[in-house]
Amino acid sequence: MSRTLQRLIKLANKRFLRSLECPRSLATQQTYAKNEEKDTHFGYETVKESEKEQKVHKVFENVAADYDIMNDAMSLGIHRLWKDYFMCKLSPTDNTKLLDVAGGTGDIAFRFLQYVRNEGHKNCHVTVCDINTNMLEVGKIRSEKLNHDPETIAWKEGNAEKLPFEHDTFNAYTIAFGIRNCTHIDKVLEEAYRVLQPGGRFMCLEFSHLENSYAQWAYDRYSFQVIPVLGQLIAGQWKPYQYLVESIRQFPNQEDFKTMIEEAGFRQASYENLTLGVVSIHSAFKL
């Protein structure tokens, strides 16, 4: 056998052996990537980043039907005042195209439609985007009962970290009590910036940190000892409301969140505390 033929046979054998090793190599890489995946928080529980979205989705899938009733019970109805004030701070005008993210049950969207109707503003529209189909279905049913013009409101399933909209589509963006449930808050802010038109306004209403340590102590006692009990009594759900309480404590404080908003590219970032800082309204512009 010639040396050339021997070399060709050896080369072919090597390539064959490498082809057999490829599946093992790929499996090893996948295992390695999984092991290297970052941890994040799900309330006080530490989970992999890929697990959090599914867990949060399950929480809101379970509580969707009783979500609005529980909001009234947990906040003693004050959440309605917070949301009303939030819409007044947004102050939509003619031609406002609002994207309301994580707004499945429609609380913010309906306030927007009521506001522009009362003020006589023309050519306004709101798109409600939520990752959870159950929440969107609750919102659609509520909207039909309120006889909203379907031409003024749209419903879209989508992830706040990867919005299904083109660049520069909206001139206003709101997210109320939703951003703390997202795995990557920075990505949510980047997406908000991307879909807003130049001059567009970002507004976020979210639970925050109280200004007074004694008030924080009392608020913590109420949150951990009363809210999960209410969840069990009213919605038959303890764990989802335990998570919701814990997730509030994991959210950045007002100054840290303001910095994150600025790092996403927004300008004129500011915040206003409501009810001693139980919640805060964050505002910024894409300039």
ABEGO torsion letter per residue (X at the ends): XBAAAAAAAAAAAAAAAAAAAAAAAAAAAAAAAAAABBBBBBEABBBBAAAAAAAAAAAAAAAAAAAAAAAAAAAGGAAAAAAAAAAAAAGBBBGBBBBBBGAAAGAAAAAAAAAAAAAGBBGBBBBBBBABAAAAAAAAAAAAAAGBBAAABBBBBBBAABBABBBGABABBBBBGAAAABABAAAAAAAAAAABBBGBBBBBBBBBBBABAAAAAAAAAAAAAAAAAAAAAAAGBAAAAAAAAAAAAABBBAAAAAAAAAAAGBBGBBBBBBGGGABBBBBBBBX
